[in-house]
């Protein structure tokens, strides 16, 4: 066994870990990043990037199938088909390019990347094992960035006992054939993003949700257009319904009135949430303080042990790559001696369903819960010229502001391509904008972004195009 020392050791090369490593290298910190998988973590390898690639391919195929019939655009095609194996190969190519890109950025920054399984020996020492060797690394500061994993239901395990029938999101994104019938347990953003994609690829999709409506984290105004798309695609939506286990034909479910039925399915995708990887690498042996399954951290991402930080999914919600990235950058700068702390006003969240949903800051209900008197403004895409020209009139932009002074507390939108509004939303809230500021900014015409300005004007009582 060989020995290494460094100033900063980072466990996990996901979005939080590799960003921490890159920033540390830029600051001249001697850093090592360790991961047993290819760099990029869940986001790059089996999450954000591959799912968006599949969603894009499914959307393009769906468009082609729409043009096979009567098209108002005057476009026609004949008998479109898709080779999902080739689609997955294309998706894997994107992932490989990004894997190499992350490794290259770490190397450029002067940060070492070691592939292997890490195990804590103490709070400053980690043993890293590979297939044929082991190395012991001692560091002044350690960052735990071990991410999260899909939650497994005990009665629907991700193993071969089901003959490969029960799958996680990772396995769903690697399917080389479109299942004829796909049942999805969980109507959160992962289940709906993948479910809509496979419905567009030709699968007969059924979604089972224990709560009373899809995407329980959003209000029904935002989810209604998504539900409309599900119905248009022929997706069965079973709310107030529990998954019970494998049935003779597929998935056994129990509806709200107690009726048990067997939902036919060739594959069963379980997407009921994610759990932090706080039980790996002998992290438990450090005895760190926790909040439930998550590692407890302060506003500098410090754990209860001096010199041990934690970032990303392992520290709790929201489990979003961009939150982990921001934490990783911050911790590297703290290690470099900079006076940093977590003072973000908002973390934007995007649901890549059809249509997309983007939220930033407080919803109307959350704003009212703070005791603030609020005003809201909403602008529909049915009144937006760009949306009309894109056949994307479904959805709206909504602004939530403090009534006393117009301070923007939250922004939400649902519609085609609205994920790109997330930057404008976050900038407005982080910069402390008021609705007068947004209403007074010249927005380019014709764009969907005009909906943001119009929503602000609506909150002020004088929207111009509705």
C-alpha positions in Angstrom: 0.0 0.0 0.0 1.3 3.4 -0.9 0.8 6.7 0.9 -0.3 10.1 -0.3 -0.9 13.4 1.4 -2.7 16.5 0.3 -4.3 19.6 1.7 -7.8 18.8 0.4 -9.3 15.4 -0.2 -12.7 15.2 -1.8 -14.8 12.0 -1.8 -17.0 12.0 -4.8 -16.5 13.3 -8.4 -20.1 14.4 -8.9 -21.2 18.0 -9.6 -20.3 19.1 -6.1 -17.0 17.1 -5.8 -15.5 17.9 -9.2 -16.4 21.6 -9.0 -14.8 21.7 -5.6 -11.7 20.0 -7.0 -11.5 22.4 -10.0 -11.9 25.5 -7.9 -9.4 24.2 -5.3 -6.8 23.7 -8.1 -7.5 27.2 -9.5 -6.7 28.5 -6.0 -3.5 26.7 -5.8 -4.7 24.1 -3.3 -3.1 20.6 -3.4 -6.3 18.6 -3.9 -7.3 15.0 -4.7 -10.7 13.8 -5.9 -11.7 10.1 -5.4 -14.5 8.3 -7.0 -15.0 4.6 -8.0 -17.2 5.7 -11.0 -16.4 7.9 -14.0 -16.3 11.6 -13.1 -19.6 13.5 -13.2 -21.6 11.5 -10.6 -25.3 10.7 -11.0 -26.0 13.9 -12.8 -23.7 13.3 -15.7 -23.6 9.5 -15.9 -27.2 8.3 -15.1 -29.2 11.4 -14.3 -29.6 15.0 -15.7 -27.6 14.7 -18.9 -28.7 11.2 -20.1 -32.3 11.9 -19.2 -32.4 15.2 -21.1 -30.8 13.4 -24.1 -33.5 10.8 -24.1 -36.2 13.5 -23.7 -34.8 15.4 -26.7 -34.7 12.2 -28.8 -38.2 11.3 -27.8 -39.5 14.8 -28.6 -37.9 14.7 -32.1 -39.4 11.3 -32.8 -42.8 12.4 -31.5 -42.7 15.4 -33.8 -42.0 13.1 -36.7 -44.9 10.9 -35.8 -47.1 14.0 -35.7 -46.0 15.0 -39.2 -47.0 11.5 -40.4 -50.6 12.7 -40.1 -52.3 16.0 -40.9 -50.0 18.8 -40.0 -51.1 22.5 -39.8 -47.5 23.4 -40.7 -47.7 21.7 -44.1 -45.0 19.2 -43.2 -45.4 15.5 -43.9 -43.2 12.5 -43.4 -43.9 8.8 -44.0 -43.6 6.0 -41.4 -41.0 7.4 -38.9 -39.2 4.7 -36.8 -36.7 4.9 -34.0 -33.7 2.6 -33.2 -33.6 3.0 -29.4 -30.3 1.2 -29.2 -28.7 3.7 -31.5 -30.3 6.5 -29.5 -28.8 5.2 -26.3 -25.4 4.8 -28.0 -25.7 8.5 -29.0 -26.6 9.4 -25.5 -23.7 7.4 -24.1 -21.4 9.3 -26.5 -22.5 12.6 -25.0 -21.8 11.2 -21.5 -18.4 9.9 -22.5 -17.4 13.3 -23.9 -18.5 15.0 -20.7 -16.6 12.4 -18.6 -13.5 13.2 -20.5 -14.2 16.9 -20.2 -14.5 16.8 -16.4 -11.3 14.8 -16.1 -9.6 17.3 -18.3 -10.7 20.2 -16.3 -9.5 18.7 -13.1 -6.1 17.9 -14.7 -5.9 21.5 -16.1 -6.5 22.8 -12.6 -3.7 20.6 -11.2 -6.1 18.4 -9.1 -5.4 14.7 -9.0 -8.3 12.3 -9.8 -8.1 8.8 -8.4 -10.5 6.0 -9.3 -11.2 3.6 -6.5 -13.4 2.8 -3.5 -12.8 5.1 -0.5 -13.2 4.1 3.1 -12.6 6.4 6.1 -10.0 5.2 8.5 -10.4 8.4 10.6 -11.5 12.0 10.0 -8.4 12.8 8.1 -7.4 9.5 6.6 -9.0 7.5 3.8 -8.0 4.2 2.3 -8.7 3.9 -1.5 -8.8 0.5 -3.0 -8.9 -0.5 -6.7 -8.9 -3.9 -8.3 -5.2 -4.5 -7.7 -3.9 -1.9 -5.4 -4.6 0.3 -2.4 -3.5 3.8 -1.3 -3.8 5.6 2.0 -4.5 9.3 1.7 -4.1 11.7 4.6 -5.4 15.3 4.2 -5.7 18.5 6.2 -9.4 18.9 5.1 -11.9 16.4 3.8 -15.0 17.0 1.8 -17.8 14.4 1.7 -19.6 14.6 -1.7 -20.9 11.1 -2.0 -24.3 12.0 -3.5 -27.4 9.9 -3.4 -29.1 6.8 -4.8 -32.6 5.8 -5.9 -34.9 4.7 -3.1 -35.7 1.0 -3.4 -39.1 -0.3 -2.3 -38.7 -3.6 -0.3 -41.6 -5.2 -2.1 -40.3 -4.1 -5.6 -36.5 -4.6 -5.3 -34.1 -3.6 -8.1 -32.7 -7.0 -8.6 -32.9 -10.1 -10.7 -35.6 -11.7 -8.6 -38.0 -9.8 -10.8 -36.2 -11.0 -13.9 -35.1 -7.5 -14.6 -38.7 -6.3 -14.6 -38.3 -3.8 -11.8 -35.9 -1.0 -12.8 -34.5 2.3 -11.4 -34.2 5.5 -13.4 -30.6 4.5 -14.3 -31.7 1.3 -15.9 -34.6 3.0 -17.7 -32.2 5.4 -19.4 -30.2 2.4 -20.7 -33.0 0.4 -22.2 -32.3 -0.5 -25.8 -35.9 -1.4 -26.7 -39.0 0.6 -26.0 -41.2 -1.5 -23.6 -44.7 -2.1 -24.9 -46.1 -1.4 -21.5 -44.3 0.7 -18.8 -45.7 1.1 -15.3 -44.1 3.9 -13.2 -44.4 4.1 -9.4 -44.1 7.7 -8.4 -45.4 10.8 -10.2 -42.5 13.1 -9.2 -40.3 14.9 -11.7 -38.1 11.8 -12.4 -41.1 9.5 -13.1 -42.9 12.0 -15.2 -39.9 13.1 -17.3 -39.0 9.5 -18.2 -42.7 8.5 -18.5 -43.5 11.3 -21.0 -40.4 10.4 -23.0 -41.3 6.7 -23.3 -44.9 7.6 -24.1 -43.6 9.7 -27.0 -41.4 6.8 -28.1 -44.5 4.6 -28.3 -44.8 2.8 -25.0 -48.1 2.5 -23.3 -47.4 4.2 -20.0 -49.3 4.0 -16.6 -48.3 6.2 -13.6 -49.1 5.3 -10.0 -49.0 8.0 -7.4 -49.9 7.7 -3.7 -50.6 11.4 -3.4 -53.8 13.1 -4.7 -52.1 14.7 -7.7 -49.0 14.5 -9.9 -45.8 16.5 -9.0 -47.0 17.0 -5.4 -44.3 19.7 -4.8 -45.9 22.1 -7.3 -49.3 23.8 -7.1 -52.0 22.5 -9.5 -51.9 25.6 -11.6 -48.4 24.7 -12.7 -49.1 20.9 -13.1 -52.4 21.2 -14.9 -50.7 21.7 -18.4 -48.5 18.7 -17.7 -51.6 16.6 -16.8 -53.2 17.7 -20.1 -50.1 16.4 -22.0 -50.3 13.1 -20.2 -53.9 12.7 -21.2 -53.1 13.7 -24.8 -50.4 11.0 -24.9 -52.7 8.4 -23.6 -50.8 8.0 -20.3 -52.9 6.4 -17.5 -52.6 8.4 -14.3 -53.6 6.6 -11.1 -53.5 9.0 -8.1 -54.4 8.1 -4.6 -53.2 4.7 -5.5 -50.5 2.5 -3.8 -48.2 0.0 -5.5 -48.4 -3.3 -3.7 -45.9 -5.5 -5.4 -45.4 -7.7 -8.5 -48.6 -9.0 -10.0 -49.3 -11.8 -12.4 -49.4 -9.4 -15.4 -47.3 -6.6 -14.0 -47.8 -4.3 -11.0 -50.3 -4.9 -8.3 -52.0 -1.7 -7.1 -54.5 -0.6 -4.6 -56.8 2.3 -5.5 -58.1 4.8 -3.0 -61.3 2.9 -2.5 -59.4 -0.3 -1.6 -59.8 -2.0 -4.9 -56.8 -4.2 -5.8 -56.0 -4.7 -9.4 -53.1 -6.0 -11.6 -51.7 -3.3 -13.9 -50.2 -4.9 -17.0 -46.5 -4.0 -17.4 -43.4 -5.3 -19.2 -41.2 -3.0 -17.1 -41.9 -1.4 -13.8 -39.9 1.8 -13.1 -39.7 2.8 -9.4 -39.1 6.5 -8.9 -40.2 7.3 -5.3 -37.2 9.5 -4.3 -33.6 9.4 -3.5 -31.6 8.6 -0.3 -28.3 10.2 0.6 -25.2 8.0 0.4 -24.3 8.8 4.0 -23.9 5.1 4.9 -21.1 4.5 2.4 -17.3 4.8 2.8 -17.6 4.2 6.6 -18.9 7.7 7.0 -21.0 6.4 9.9 -17.7 5.5 11.7 -16.9 9.2 12.0 -20.0 9.8 14.2 -21.0 13.0 12.5 -24.2 14.8 13.5 -27.1 14.1 11.2 -30.6 15.4 10.4 -32.4 12.1 9.7 -30.3 10.4 7.0 -28.5 13.6 6.0 -25.2 14.9 7.3 -25.8 18.1 9.2 -23.8 21.1 8.0 -23.7 24.8 8.9 -23.7 27.8 6.5 -20.0 27.0 5.5 -20.9 23.3 4.8 -18.9 22.3 7.9 -20.0 19.0 9.6 -19.7 18.5 13.4 -16.1 17.3 13.0 -13.4 19.9 12.5 -11.9 19.8 9.1 -14.6 17.7 7.6 -17.1 19.4 5.2 -20.1 17.9 3.3 -21.8 19.1 0.2 -24.5 18.1 -2.2 -27.2 15.5 -1.9 -25.7 13.9 1.2 -26.5 17.1 3.1 -30.3 17.2 2.2 -32.8 18.9 0.0 -33.0 20.2 -2.5 -31.0 17.4 -4.2 -30.0 19.5 -7.2 -26.7 19.4 -9.1 -26.4 23.2 -9.2 -26.8 23.4 -5.4 -24.0 20.9 -5.0 -21.9 22.9 -7.5 -22.4 26.2 -5.6 -21.5 24.4 -2.3 -18.4 22.8 -3.9 -17.1 26.2 -5.2 -17.8 27.8 -1.8 -16.0 25.1 0.3 -12.9 25.3 -2.0 -12.7 29.0 -1.4 -13.2 28.5 2.4 -10.3 26.1 2.4 -8.3 28.8 0.6 -9.0 31.1 3.5 -11.7 33.2 1.9 -14.6 34.5 4.1 -17.4 32.6 2.4 -20.8 31.4 3.7 -24.0 30.2 2.1 -26.2 33.3 1.6 -28.2 32.4 -1.5 -31.7 33.8 -1.8 -32.9 31.1 -4.1 -32.1 27.8 -5.9 -34.0 27.5 -9.2 -35.7 24.2 -9.9 -36.7 22.8 -13.3 -38.9 19.9 -14.2 -38.3 18.8 -17.8 -41.7 17.5 -18.4 -43.9 18.5 -21.4 -44.4 21.4 -20.9 -41.5 22.3 -18.7 -41.9 23.8 -15.2 -39.5 26.2 -13.6 -39.7 27.7 -10.1 -37.5 30.1 -8.2 -38.0 31.6 -4.8 -41.4 31.4 -3.1 -44.7 30.2 -4.5 -47.8 32.3 -3.6 -48.7 29.8 -0.8 -45.2 29.8 0.6 -45.0 33.6 0.5 -48.3 34.0 2.3 -47.1 31.5 4.9 -44.3 33.9 5.9 -47.0 36.4 6.9 -46.2 38.8 4.1 -49.0 40.5 2.2 -48.4 39.7 -1.4 -49.4 40.6 -4.9 -49.2 38.3 -7.9 -49.2 38.8 -11.7 -49.7 36.1 -14.3 -49.3 36.2 -18.1 -50.5 33.4 -20.4 -48.5 32.2 -23.4 -51.8 32.3 -25.4 -51.1 36.0 -25.6 -47.5 35.7 -26.5 -46.6 36.0 -30.3 -43.4 33.9 -30.0 -45.3 31.1 -28.3 -48.0 31.1 -30.9 -45.4 30.9 -33.7 -43.9 27.8 -32.0 -47.2 26.1 -31.4 -46.4 26.4 -27.6 -49.3 28.4 -26.2 -49.8 26.2 -23.2 -48.7 27.7 -19.9 -47.9 31.0 -18.2 -45.4 33.1 -16.3 -46.2 34.1 -12.7 -44.6 36.6 -10.4 -45.0 36.8 -6.6 -44.1 40.1 -5.0 -44.3 41.7 -1.6 -47.3 44.1 -1.8 -45.7 46.8 0.4 -42.7 47.5 -1.9 -43.0 45.2 -4.9 -39.9 43.1 -3.9 -40.0 39.9 -6.0 -40.3 36.9 -3.7 -40.8 34.2 -6.3 -41.2 33.5 -10.0 -42.8 30.4 -11.7 -43.5 29.4 -15.2 -44.9 26.4 -17.1 -44.5 26.1 -20.9 -42.4 24.9 -23.7 -38.8 25.8 -23.2 -39.3 27.8 -20.1 -36.3 26.1 -18.4 -34.2 28.8 -20.1 -36.1 31.4 -18.1 -34.5 30.0 -14.9 -31.5 32.3 -15.3 -33.6 35.5 -15.5 -35.7 34.3 -12.6 -32.7 33.6 -10.4 -30.9 36.9 -11.3 -34.0 38.9 -10.5 -34.4 37.4 -7.0 -30.7 37.3 -6.1 -30.3 41.0 -7.2 -33.3 42.0 -5.1 -35.4 43.2 -8.1 -38.8 44.7 -7.7 -41.7 44.3 -10.1 -41.1 47.8 -11.3 -37.5 46.8 -12.2 -38.6 43.9 -14.3 -41.5 45.8 -15.9 -39.1 48.6 -16.8 -36.5 46.4 -18.5 -36.8 46.3 -22.3 -37.4 42.6 -23.3 -36.6 41.5 -26.8 -39.6 40.9 -29.1 -40.7 38.3 -30.1 -39.6 36.0 -27.3 -41.2 34.0 -24.6 -39.2 36.2 -22.1 -41.7 38.9 -22.7 -44.0 36.9 -20.5 -41.8 37.7 -17.6 -42.1 41.4 -18.2 -45.8 41.2 -18.8 -46.3 39.2 -15.5 -44.5 41.9 -13.6 -46.7 44.5 -15.3 -49.8 42.5 -14.5 -48.7 42.5 -10.8 -48.6 46.3 -11.1 -52.1 46.3 -12.6 -51.3 47.2 -16.2 -50.3 44.3 -18.4 -50.1 45.5 -22.0 -50.9 42.5 -24.1 -53.9 41.0 -22.2 
